[in-house]
Amino acid sequence: MDAPHPAGPPPAIQPDPLLYPEVAAANGSWVASLRHAAADMHVDLGTVRGPESATDSWRLIVASVHASRGSFDVTLGQQERAFGIRMWWTGVGEAACGRTTELQTVVNIAHAWQVGTSVAELRTRWPFLKIDELTLAHERGEAVAFKWQLVRNAPDRLIDHDIVEAAYANPLLRSLFPLISHGSLQFSRCTHTPWSYDVPSLHPQLGGGWRALPAHKGRDIPDCHAQTPEEAVVFVVEGLPDGCGPAVEGPAGLLLE
């Protein structure tokens, strides 16, 4: 009995030539088709590539355009002609997404994203784009206030709102970027990842109460169990870095400048 052959890479999803004749004209290469369309429009999209892994089953229907602030990804629809667009802002997350049937529109939006067109302007020019509201707040320089609004309105299953409101009532903590993780309330002195990791965090305790835990890069603080949210907040404030001010808009590296 012959030995079984090792399994090869999964078959790639093929672009439908009837839905995407321009891709078929480029020998089935979606990446080449996007490059050709941009060249025909006299638009320089710079680096355009597909998934580099030979085992990625989507490798023939996804193309990515490089931009200084993040990536621009386009996926070909399989059941109908549709170019699925996603824009990722490095350090912030998904900025916008949408679908169009026009390849020229894809090129125009990709170029706008590359040259730094604001997300607010993208929504004005292409209303079908769904824009992340937190991203808009980042552009306005209001990310801290908007994120606090999200945290204060988060479901009870994610965070105890007594500790949220106690932290929000403190001006120093209210000026920092709040984060929820596994029931804990955390803070950053910057609004983009990577976070600053130098502010203590608040964690619920089994049986009730709270504990302020020191930050990975922060100063040591007493390991004290707090019976009230207000008491826990005091422990966090005592462990703030020297000169701690409002969170900066951007990554932690800006704190060193």
Secondary structure, DSSP 8 states (H G I E B T S, - for coil): ----------------TTT-HHHHHTTT-HHHHHHHHHHHTT-----EE----TT-TTTTTEEEEEETTEEEEEEE-SSS--EEEEEEETTTEEEEEEEES-HHHHHHHHHHHHTT--HHHHHHH-TTSEE-HHHHHHHHT-HHHHHHHHHHTS-TTT--HHHHHHHHTSHHHHTSEEEEETTEEEEESBSSSS----S-EEEE-TTS-EEEE--TTS------EESSHHHHHHHHHHT--TT--S-BSS-GGGGG-
